[in-house]
Amino acid sequence: MSGPQCCSNPPTLDSASGAGHVENLAGLNTYVSGSLQSKLAVFLISDIFGYEAPNFRKLADKVAAAGFYVVAPDFFYGEPYDPNNPDRPLSVWIKDHGPDKGYEDAKLVIDALKSKGVSSIGAAGFCWAKVVAELAKDPLIQAAVMLHPSFVIVDDIKSVKVPIAILGAEHDHMSPPELLKQFDEILKASEVDSYVKIFPKVAHGWSVRYDVNDLAAVSSANEAQQDMLEWFAKYVK
């Protein structure tokens, strides 16, 4: 996430956005939407702008409406990346909020979900998706989706053990199409069910950091979100 694409189109954060609510889960403030009665959970991992982004919460509500109990923790402990803070440029911010710490926190969240009676878990990561790649290696989840991932490398993909979908952008310096095609070849040669798709005419971050007034951008985001939902419907059950 060291490139400018990761910082483009920053959302206007709104702590009151979404139809769900915030509660403490495994020591993290967590946006929660949907009912535990389904016993099926989807764990959403935000990009660097955090869990108060309205488009991100709208997506959480959409996944919940499909029948899942959705949790989106604040992995940044109240300090999402702020492009307007000159004292905390991305290179400094990321040292305190790296995916390695996120992975450790994510394991605690999964334990908490299981203690609530959840029987199957899917995880989706947006940009800051290395956490999902790590969860898919153990495997601690039943299905994974990575949307315009950053920091994910070939060796990560070689170690994935659960069904995984990777949704990428045509214009993405963090995960260019050439890299995603490598991921696709590795997965097709493995025994892991997989789906790799490159969306044309979009850039890194398009699935959640889109302009709601741009019909083409909304359409591309909706298509990616529907692909994610269908993947979870197939494997989180």
Secondary structure, 3 states (H helix, E strand, C coil): CCCHHHHCCCCCCCCCCCCCEEEEECCEEEEEECCHHHCEEEEEECCCCCCCCHHHHHHHHHHHHCCCEEEEECCCCCCCCCCCCCCCCHHHHHHHCCHHHHHHHHHHHHHHHHHCCCCEEEEEEECCCHHHHHHCCCCCCCEEEEECCCCCCHHHHHCCCCCEEEEEEEECCCCCHHHHHHHHHHHHCCCCCEEEEEEEEEECCCCCCCCCCCHHHHHHHHHHHHHHHHHHHHHCC
